[in-house]
Amino acid sequence: MSDTILTTDHGAWVEITLNRPDRLNSFNDEMHRALYAALEAARDGGARAVLLTGAGRGFCAGQDLGDRDPTKMDGPPDLGHTVRTFYAPLVRLIRSLDVPVVCAVNGVAAGAGANLALACDIVLAAQSAKFIQSFAKVGLIPDTGGSWHLPRLLGEARAKGLALTGEPLAATQAADWGLIWKAVADDALMEEARALTGKLAAGPTLGLGLTKQAIQAAATDTLDAHLELEADAMKTCGESADYAEGVTAFIEKRAPNFQGR
C-alpha cells in the first residue's frame, strides 16, 4: 500500500487523506493509483460515506509538474494521456459512487486539486483556503472536470473569469458564489467535516445515493426524462427498508435507525 494516501476506517464511513505534504499533495502517478484504489476499496467495503482531505498545509496543488517537465523529456508530454488515464477516471469514480463524498479543503486547492474538490458532493473549506484555476498560468485548460463544473456551478462569466485569469478565489467568496457548500473556521474544519460525514453515513444512504445521481443527471436530462428518473428512483426508495424505518420512526416519534438498504 502506498503511503501517498492514508485511509482511516471510521466504521460506517472512510476518511481518505492525500499524503504528499512536502509537495502540497500534488499528484504523481503513484498517488493517482493509490487514491483510485482507496476509493474503490471504500466502495467495495460497504462504506456509506467518504471524506476526502489533504495532509499538511494544503489540500492539493494539482499535478506535480516535475513529473511532466518538457525539458527533462525526449518530447512534449502527452497530457491527454494523463487526463484519460488518471484524472478523468478519478472524477467518474467519485461521481458514480452511490454514497455521499465530502471534501474538506484544508488549504490551497489549485489546478486539478481545485477541480478534484468540485467533483465531490459536498465541499467544506477552511476560511484560509483558496481555489485557484492555475491552468492558464502554464498554457493549459481546466481539466479534472473543471471546464464542466465551473460554468454549471457559477455561470459562464465567473467560470471564464476564474479560468482565464487564474486569480485565487477565497473560500468565503467561493461559498458566497455557490461554488462550495460552506467555509468554516480553520480550527473547526475537520471536526465539522467528520461530523457531517458521520451524519450522512448514518442516514438513509440508499436514498442519498439516488439523490446524488438524480441531481447529477439533471445537467443533461430533458424534463420528461428526468421526471421518469424521479419516478423510478422513488419506486426503489419506497420499496426500501430505510423508507419503512423512516416513516415508522416518524410516527413513533423516535430517531430512525437506517441501514442503507
Secondary structure by P-SEA (a helix, b strand, c coil): ccccbbbbbcccbbbbbbccccccccccaaaaaaaaaaaaaaaaacccbbbbbccccccccccccccccccccccccaaaaaaaacaaaaaaaaaaccbbbbbbbcccccaaaaaaaaaccbbbbcccbbbbccccccccccccaaaaaaaaaccaaaaaaaaaccccccaaaaaaaccccccccccaaaaaaaaaaaaaaacaaaaaaaaaaaaaacccccaaaaaaaaaaaaaaaaacaaaaaaaaaaaaccccccccc
